[in-house]
Amino acid sequence: MWQAGALGIGRLRAHIGGMSKSPRVTFSIKRIAEGDWQIEARCSGAETRYINGLASKAEADAWLDGDRKIAWLRSQGYAK
């Protein structure tokens, strides 16, 4: 008879169980005042971060759809 430990099955589960994806960041656009918009970035287990200095909803949408979002995620350690 074979044993699970001899085949390394138990170690494989422990190895795979340790790997995980980066936490998910959710973004929401908020209007603060006329001509003043911000993006809230929420991640479970971390404090909410704010991206300020956006003049319109269109600019906030462009931030979320463009390279600036990926650059921000990288700078925060959430993306490679």
C-alpha positions in Angstrom: 0.0 0.0 0.0 1.1 3.5 -0.7 1.0 6.4 1.7 -0.2 9.9 0.9 2.9 11.4 2.7 5.3 9.3 0.6 3.9 10.7 -2.6 4.1 14.3 -1.3 0.3 14.9 -1.6 0.1 16.5 1.8 3.0 18.9 1.0 1.4 19.8 -2.3 -1.8 21.0 -0.6 0.2 23.0 1.9 2.2 24.6 -0.9 -0.8 25.5 -3.0 -2.8 26.7 0.0 -0.2 29.3 0.7 -0.5 31.0 -2.6 -3.2 33.6 -3.0 -4.1 36.4 -5.3 -3.7 40.1 -4.5 -6.7 41.5 -2.6 -9.4 43.0 -4.8 -9.6 46.7 -4.9 -13.0 48.3 -5.6 -13.3 51.8 -7.0 -16.2 54.2 -6.6 -16.5 57.8 -8.0 -17.8 60.5 -5.6 -18.7 64.1 -6.3 -17.5 66.3 -3.6 -18.5 69.7 -5.0 -19.0 71.4 -8.4 -15.8 70.7 -10.3 -14.3 68.5 -7.5 -14.5 64.7 -7.9 -12.6 61.9 -6.2 -12.3 58.2 -6.5 -12.5 56.0 -3.4 -10.3 52.8 -3.5 -11.4 50.2 -1.0 -9.6 47.0 -0.2 -10.6 44.6 2.5 -8.1 44.7 5.4 -6.8 48.1 4.5 -7.9 51.7 4.9 -9.8 53.4 2.2 -7.6 55.5 -0.1 -8.7 58.5 -2.1 -7.6 59.7 -5.5 -8.3 63.5 -5.5 -7.9 66.3 -8.0 -10.4 65.2 -10.6 -12.4 68.0 -12.2 -15.3 66.0 -13.7 -17.0 62.7 -13.9 -15.6 62.2 -17.4 -12.1 62.7 -16.0 -12.7 60.2 -13.2 -14.1 57.7 -15.8 -11.0 58.2 -17.9 -8.8 57.6 -14.9 -10.5 54.3 -14.1 -10.4 53.2 -17.8 -6.9 54.3 -18.5 -3.3 53.5 -17.6 -3.4 55.7 -14.5 -5.5 53.1 -12.6 -2.9 50.4 -13.4 0.0 52.7 -12.4 -1.8 53.5 -9.1 -2.4 49.8 -8.4 1.3 49.1 -9.0 2.4 51.9 -6.8 0.3 50.5 -4.0 1.6 47.0 -4.4 -1.7 45.5 -5.8 -0.5 44.7 -9.3 2.7 43.7 -11.0 
